[in-house]
Amino acid sequence: MNNSTRNLKMKKLLIATTALVATAGMASADITISGHAAAGVYSGLSNKDGTAAVKAVAATGTADEITTATSALTSATTASTTAAALIVTNTAAGTLTGAQILDAATKAQAVVDATAALDAVNGTAVAAATVGTYSGDGIYSNAGVDFTMTGATDNGISFSASVNIDAGNEVDTGDFELDGKDGGTAGLGSVSMSGTFGTLTFDDGGIENLYSDGLSNADVSYSTTVGAVSLTVAHDTAAASTGTNSVSAGYTASGMAFTLTASEVAAGTSASLAVSYALNDTVTITADTDQAAGKESVQTIGASTTLNGVSVSVESANNSTWDVDLGYTAGGFALTYGVDETDGWTATATSALGGGATFAAGVNSEDSMYAGVSFAF
C-alpha cells in the first residue's frame, strides 16, 4: 500500500469519525421550526384601549317596576347561592343527590329569568355600562415563524428556548379585539430548565399572573409536584413590594379537582378556590369562591355536559352575573353560542379545511364580526 492510498483511507476514517460525533451531539439537541399565517376581514372590533366594550341600554320601566324587579333578583340570587353551597357541602360529604343538583339548576335558572326581567325594565342596570372604542371595516393578514430549541445535559436536565418573528395586522378572535400591527421584529420567548427538581422558567414580563391575567406579568416561575399536589410560584422582579408573587396549587382525587390561586396586590392578597366534580362521563359540576383584596367575595356555581357533539355550560354567581354557553361539534366543524347577564352574546363557527388550514368566523351583540382563514405550517 503506497502512502497516497494510506493517507486517503486515513482521511475517510477521520471524516466518518467526525460525522459520527456530530450525529451523537444532534441526538440530544433539536431545533424545530414552525410557521403560521392568517388573513380575513373584520368590522367593528373592539380596540385594545383597556375599557369594556359594552354599549349602554336606557331604562324603560318606572321606578316601582325597577324596585320590584331588583327585589326579585336579590331573592333569586340568595336562593341560588344557598343551593350552590349545599352542592359543595354534600359533594364533600358524599351525600349529593340528583334532586339537589336539579334544585340548584332550577334556582340558577331563576336568577337568569330574574336578571332578564330586570334588564327589560332597567336596561343594563345590573352592571355599570362603559363604552369602548371600535374599529371600522378592514382586512387583516399576518404571518410568523417560531423557532423552538430543546436539549438535555449529561446529567439529565432538559432545557428549551424559543424565538418568534411575527409581522402583519392581527386580530384576537377570542375577544373580538383588533390587536393592530406587529413590528416584524424577533422576540425572545421563554427559557426553561426541567429535571427531578421541577421546572424553572425565565420570560421577562411574559409569564401571566397565576391568579388573574389582568394583573402584572411575572418574569420567573417554578413548578413542581409535592406528593399529589401540583405547585407553581411566579415572581415579578420589576414590581414594587406588593404584587410581586402569585401562586397556584392543584389536587385531584376521586373525580374531584381542587385549584387554589392567590396573588399579592396593592390592597393585600387576592385568592380563589375552585372545585370541580365529574358526576359521570358527560356531566361536571363546578363551584368557585373568589375573594379579591378589598372587595366582597363572589361565589359561583356551574354545570356542564357534553353528549353526541352537543355541549351545554351554565354558570351563576351571587353578584348577579351569569353565563350560558352552547356548542355543537361534528367532524371538523364547530358552532358556539354564548350569552350573559348583560344580554351580550357571541356566536362563532370554525371548520377544518385540511392541510393545516382552518376557516373561522364570528359575530357578537356589539355588531363586531370577523371571517378568515388561518394556516399552520
Secondary structure in CASP SS format (residue, H / E / C, confidence):
PFRMAT SS
TARGET T0000
AUTHOR 0000-0000-0000
METHOD secondary structure of the structure
MODEL  1
M C 1.00
N C 1.00
N H 1.00
S H 1.00
T H 1.00
R H 1.00
N H 1.00
L H 1.00
K H 1.00
M H 1.00
K H 1.00
K H 1.00
L H 1.00
L H 1.00
I H 1.00
A H 1.00
T H 1.00
T H 1.00
A H 1.00
L H 1.00
V H 1.00
A H 1.00
T H 1.00
A H 1.00
G H 1.00
M H 1.00
A C 1.00
S C 1.00
A E 1.00
D E 1.00
I E 1.00
T E 1.00
I E 1.00
S E 1.00
G E 1.00
H E 1.00
A E 1.00
A E 1.00
A E 1.00
G E 1.00
V E 1.00
Y E 1.00
S E 1.00
G C 1.00
L C 1.00
S E 1.00
N E 1.00
K C 1.00
D C 1.00
G C 1.00
T C 1.00
A C 1.00
A C 1.00
V C 1.00
K C 1.00
A C 1.00
V C 1.00
A C 1.00
A C 1.00
T C 1.00
G C 1.00
T C 1.00
A H 1.00
D H 1.00
E H 1.00
I H 1.00
T H 1.00
T H 1.00
A H 1.00
T H 1.00
S H 1.00
A H 1.00
L H 1.00
T H 1.00
S H 1.00
A H 1.00
T H 1.00
T H 1.00
A H 1.00
S H 1.00
T H 1.00
T H 1.00
A H 1.00
A H 1.00
A H 1.00
L H 1.00
I H 1.00
V H 1.00
T H 1.00
N H 1.00
T H 1.00
A H 1.00
A H 1.00
G C 1.00
T C 1.00
L C 1.00
T C 1.00
G H 1.00
A H 1.00
Q H 1.00
I H 1.00
L H 1.00
D H 1.00
A H 1.00
A H 1.00
T H 1.00
K H 1.00
A H 1.00
Q H 1.00
A H 1.00
V H 1.00
V H 1.00
D H 1.00
A H 1.00
T H 1.00
A H 1.00
A H 1.00
L H 1.00
D H 1.00
A H 1.00
V H 1.00
N H 1.00
G C 1.00
T C 1.00
A C 1.00
V C 1.00
A C 1.00
A C 1.00
A C 1.00
T C 1.00
V C 1.00
G C 1.00
T C 1.00
Y E 1.00
S C 1.00
G C 1.00
D E 1.00
G E 1.00
I E 1.00
Y E 1.00
S E 1.00
N E 1.00
A E 1.00
G E 1.00
V E 1.00
D E 1.00
F E 1.00
T E 1.00
M E 1.00
T E 1.00
G E 1.00
A E 1.00
T C 1.00
D C 1.00
N C 1.00
G C 1.00
I C 1.00
S E 1.00
F E 1.00
S E 1.00
A E 1.00
S E 1.00
V E 1.00
N E 1.00
I E 1.00
D E 1.00
A E 1.00
G E 1.00
N E 1.00
E E 1.00
V E 1.00
D E 1.00
T C 1.00
G C 1.00
D C 1.00
F C 1.00
E E 1.00
L E 1.00
D E 1.00
G E 1.00
K E 1.00
D E 1.00
G E 1.00
G E 1.00
T E 1.00
A E 1.00
G E 1.00
L E 1.00
G E 1.00
S E 1.00
V E 1.00
S E 1.00
M E 1.00
S E 1.00
G E 1.00
T C 1.00
F C 1.00
G E 1.00
T E 1.00
L E 1.00
T E 1.00
F E 1.00
D E 1.00
D E 1.00
G E 1.00
G E 1.00
I E 1.00
E C 1.00
N C 1.00
L C 1.00
Y C 1.00
S C 1.00
D C 1.00
G C 1.00
L C 1.00
S C 1.00
N C 1.00
A E 1.00
D E 1.00
V E 1.00
S E 1.00
Y E 1.00
S E 1.00
T E 1.00
T E 1.00
V E 1.00
G C 1.00
A C 1.00
V E 1.00
S E 1.00
L E 1.00
T E 1.00
V E 1.00
A E 1.00
H E 1.00
D C 1.00
T C 1.00
A C 1.00
A C 1.00
A C 1.00
S C 1.00
T C 1.00
G C 1.00
T C 1.00
N E 1.00
S E 1.00
V E 1.00
S E 1.00
A E 1.00
G E 1.00
Y E 1.00
T E 1.00
A E 1.00
S C 1.00
G C 1.00
M E 1.00
A E 1.00
F E 1.00
T E 1.00
L E 1.00
T E 1.00
A E 1.00
S E 1.00
E E 1.00
V E 1.00
A C 1.00
A C 1.00
G E 1.00
T E 1.00
S E 1.00
A E 1.00
S E 1.00
L E 1.00
A E 1.00
V E 1.00
S E 1.00
Y E 1.00
A E 1.00
L C 1.00
N C 1.00
D C 1.00
T C 1.00
V E 1.00
T E 1.00
I E 1.00
T E 1.00
A E 1.00
D E 1.00
T E 1.00
D E 1.00
Q E 1.00
A C 1.00
A C 1.00
G C 1.00
K C 1.00
E C 1.00
S C 1.00
V E 1.00
Q E 1.00
T E 1.00
I E 1.00
G E 1.00
A E 1.00
S E 1.00
T E 1.00
T E 1.00
L E 1.00
N C 1.00
G C 1.00
V E 1.00
S E 1.00
V E 1.00
S E 1.00
V E 1.00
E E 1.00
S E 1.00
A E 1.00
N C 1.00
N C 1.00
S C 1.00
T C 1.00
W E 1.00
D E 1.00
V E 1.00
D E 1.00
L E 1.00
G E 1.00
Y E 1.00
T E 1.00
A E 1.00
G C 1.00
G C 1.00
F E 1.00
A E 1.00
L E 1.00
T E 1.00
Y E 1.00
G E 1.00
V E 1.00
D E 1.00
E C 1.00
T C 1.00
D C 1.00
G C 1.00
W E 1.00
T E 1.00
A E 1.00
T E 1.00
A E 1.00
T E 1.00
S E 1.00
A E 1.00
L E 1.00
G E 1.00
G C 1.00
G C 1.00
A E 1.00
T E 1.00
F E 1.00
A E 1.00
A E 1.00
G E 1.00
V E 1.00
N E 1.00
S C 1.00
E C 1.00
D C 1.00
S C 1.00
M E 1.00
Y E 1.00
A E 1.00
G E 1.00
V E 1.00
S E 1.00
F E 1.00
A E 1.00
F C 1.00
END
